[in-house]
Amino acid sequence: MTTQVAIVLALAVGMALEPHSASEEVLTRSRAMYQALKSYADTGVVIVEGQSPGAPLTSEKHTFTTYYRAPGHYLFEFKEDPNAGGDHVAIWSGGADFRSWWSATGVAEAYPAAQAISAFATMSFPTGGSALHMASWLLPKGSIQGTLTDIRNPASGGTVDLGGRRCHRVNGEVQAHFGAARAVSIWIEVETLLVRRILEDTPRGLPAGTIDRSTTDFDPKVNLTIEDSSFEFKTPARQD
């Protein structure tokens, strides 16, 4: 092999690896930024779209709020689209044990801090997975898994505009229900490294014409003063 050919091959390999490496770096830098935060708060929206073959497309709009103060104060509150049932979910901690509540059962559960993953895993389904998103990065000691931690084969989707903010778009995949894989995309703001959107697309292998997609948008604020009262949640009286 001549020196020139070797150089050309090396450049070609480098160009092929660069988008993947760059995307991994963006994810690593963003995650490190989140784990160094003193506090975090957001409001967000989850759009869930569904369609069976031959049926009309349905769309639900859910909302949520997150509060976090290092190292372990946390509150996540989710409110389902009233047209989809209007369920209400909360996961919270005053810095020690975690608690969760779901209006569908009316039951509040308690979990030691070391078992916080159970609270979030249990509430993943009724919140469309949104309970896992920020918790997986803000509470690393809880070993919480979500799209941000589980994304595989990250590749660059370029730098795009999202609501007037320049964002890295990172494309990849995660395992979905029954072992299927689904394509995902994460929008991370260039200037701040804050996550602005997570798209989880339809799992592969479903019948043609099927849609099972969720888009989560975040409006985050960081390193602000958050009072203890923000981490309190009073469960409504159970209606039997």
Secondary structure, 3 states (H helix, E strand, C coil): CCHHHHHHHHHHHHHHHHHHHHHHHHHHHHHHHHHCCCEEEEEEEEEEEEECCCCCCEEEEEEEEEEEECCCEEEEEEECCHHHCCCEEEEEEECCCEEEEECCCCEEEEECHHHHHHHHHHCCCCCCCHHHHCHHHHCHHHCCCCHHHHCEEEEEEEEEEECCEEEEEEEEEEECHHHCEEEEEEEEECCCCCEEEEEEEEECCCCCCCEEEEEEEEEEEECCCCCHHHHCCCCCCCCC
